[in-house]
Amino acid sequence: MSQVKPLKKPPGFRDATIPIQRPPQPPPLRKINLPPSFYQEKKRRTCCFSCCCCCFVFLILLLFLVAAGGALYLWFNPKLPVFHLRSLEFTKFNVTENQDGPKLNAQSNVGVELKNPNRELKFVYGETKVELKGENDVNMGEGKVSGFVQEKKSVKVVKFVMKSNEMLYGDNVGKVIRSGFKSKNLRVSAEVSTTIGIGYNEWKSWKIGVRVSCGGLRLKQIENGATPKCGITLFNWFHLN
């Protein structure tokens, strides 16, 4: 008899007795360690971006403030007050001699004219002091008034009552002061110290220190009606004529 040939296995046939060989799994991915300089550079870029944003915002605010300030300046057109030494009248003037040297005992009335040229703004004055000086820097009287408000487009004359009880030092100072007063050739000046702010309706600004220098004229010039314009010093260093 002929030998029986085994049947052919159909396509896709798998013998259950043969174990399945699975392909090997790839190794796990390694975590890439970035160099420290990479993180520092990223942090640096973030900081630079934040700084640029802050600078841009600050620049915008600055431009806005400048524009607003320019608009307000053009609208109000602010001007400084104008000071004049209006009058000076001595009611008492005695130079006496004693053991300690000559002594000046004087009383006077000083009028200082204040002009506000602004059409919209008023001036707010703090306590105002005046010191009257003669030749050789002799103190010829001091006086003060309380704070006050000067309205817009107005002229105001502030009166000061001056008193002096001053020792005179130096050779012949008493004689020079006495003879200068009698001949009306004595040169005098007034120093005004105050604080000034501006106001608009109910709003008022802070005050700044102001020093005003008036005079340098002789008594006869003031009695004849001379009203010298006073120089203004702001912040004790910025001089204006």
Buried (B, 14 or more C-beta within 10 A) or exposed (E): EEEEEEEEEEEEEEEEEEEEEEEEEEEEEEEEEEEEEEEEEEEEEEEEEEEEEEEEEEEEEEEEEEEEEEEEEEEBEEEBBBBBBBBBEBEEBEBEEEEEEBBBEBBBBBBBBBBBBBEEBBBBBBEBBBBBBBBBEBBBBBBBBEEBEBEBEEEBEBEBBBBBEBBBEEEEBBEBBBEBBEEEEBBBBBBBBBBBBBBBEEEEEEBEEBBBBBBBBBBEBBEEEEBBEBBBBBEEEEEEE
